Amino acid sequence: MLFDWIAAARPKTLGAAIAPVVVGSVLGWKISGQWSTWLLLCTLGSTIALQVATNWFNDALDFMKGADTQARVGPRRITAAGVMSPRTVMTAAWGMLGVAVLLSLPLIQARGWAIVVIGVPSLYFCYGYTGGPMPLAYRGLGELFVILFFGFVAVLGSAFVQSGEWLVAGLVAGFQIGCLSTVLIAINNLRDQAEDRTTGKRTLAVRFGVTFARVEITALIILAHLAGLYWWENDFPRALTVPLAVVPVGLFLILKIWVLPPGPAYNRLLALSGMQLLLFAALFCWGVSRTHLTHL
């Protein structure tokens, strides 16, 4: 049973919660000179709890809406497989949101109501991504949700937690991390577009087609690196050049999504895109830590 809950949390996607927090925290530390391991752990724990809650809500709500069918080519969902009832999974998801709120209390104590302003919409959209009156995942807004909350909000917010400042550099890093995080959901939606088309889930891949989705993924990977020119122009070249070591992974992903038809083979591409995100974040942090940013 524990394995089922872990699988439903979708560990391969948790990099999208870890990468922006680490990148934002390192950026905030480098610019401000302030560092709190306690606040980092609370930020990381809260963000991971939000990601797990989102995945559990998605597991239960997709089944209740009939979006997960026998034609599914992705990993097994515990609700659709009959391992857990939708009510149990929903209850667990609400509980995980409670964990996220508890872990955010030290952040509010340290940085004030700005954390509440960031946190309330983040909490809602864990549910609102799949549920509520306008579920984002069913309206083709999933990619926008990811780039906003797993890119800009998570990176900028994490930098703010460490530094107490809203940093322009955090916006740039947020865009880069947001693009690579969005690659995961874009590949997921491209893989599932045939099933989604039959169940009324209007993702971008369903709305605009397979070619559009392939162009979208290609553009996201390229833009993530092009945005790094900001660091070069601000006399901080290692934040651009060091992450370029991930480019071969991105090129491999681009090649595969153009030559492989959407299907089960995309599960491996999803894992690879998660690795691309984590590797980019690690190299970016190394580049940041090796360079002075006091003028940014």
Steps between C-alpha positions, in 0.01 A plus 500: 500500500784740582647436156168594341490834684861572403429412138191725505718785626690462168859522628633570149314833501622618841806655340261775386448584869862461611685681218335845533539508878870413486569743214308785668660438839855493362431815297358680806799396710756609241347842450414584860759301693222366725441128546264292713506120467183483714308726260635304202374171647158651578474644147606171346265294717205729435557503123538122479177461703321729252631293208391171657156645582463617138586153371258327739216740413577435133494123556156506662335777296612367160337168590182669625479701176561188289828634358702193603379207288616153401678666206742677735864462391660674797584352842218341701273726707396353835142630478438379145663165587258456792779487757356799692160666496480858365382615843808354671739658250323837523518489880871424486552790258321744734715366783814567298384859448479522881862386521597772251322765711674386821842510332429852371444645850874557567523671160213736590662571836829586327375692196146612582176514300672488163528124553123484553442691174713244318372201693121538474477477117762223507280301739188556293651400169623168643129416483403742224750346258260207452188600696277798576286706260785553252753216521819627336608159370170468309519848344847483346644710782716233661821632344422854615438368854836323509710787366332744742501295820794260449705770329442864590319458834716218638839646400416862582330399825790278611748780427279737702488257795880493518576864415191695605517672160310467170774440245491566124752217469238274660262576213759396241590179683127437555439522127783254426389248763135552404572419135678174585228405752235563236680258267384220734131582475526572128651155434236347730220671307651405164519135610137503619347712221313211335332397826439860608328571167238234578436610860458875451832599657591799282876524550710707260600177322130423446404856404781565253632157407812287519720729289418799719591299812834399347578862408400606852741252665780599264446870571490449879837324501663761276353798689621365834859529377458820297369680810839427656644782288376725781775361722765552234395862449523558875861379525390166641598263218513173694124507562467483121789276399497231771136393442580466128635156594132391503447602136571146364217366718267766364602427139439128557152575636421726204617232255293227666173692521527578127578142389294294747119487480329591831466189713652291780856583383437853626509372861879478467512847346309630802761352735776649284338845504484480881871421504563793263327736745691379805835500319442852366407622850808340658738645241333840519544504878865405463549783250324746733707396800824559307424856392436837666144631456503802725433743216185325371 
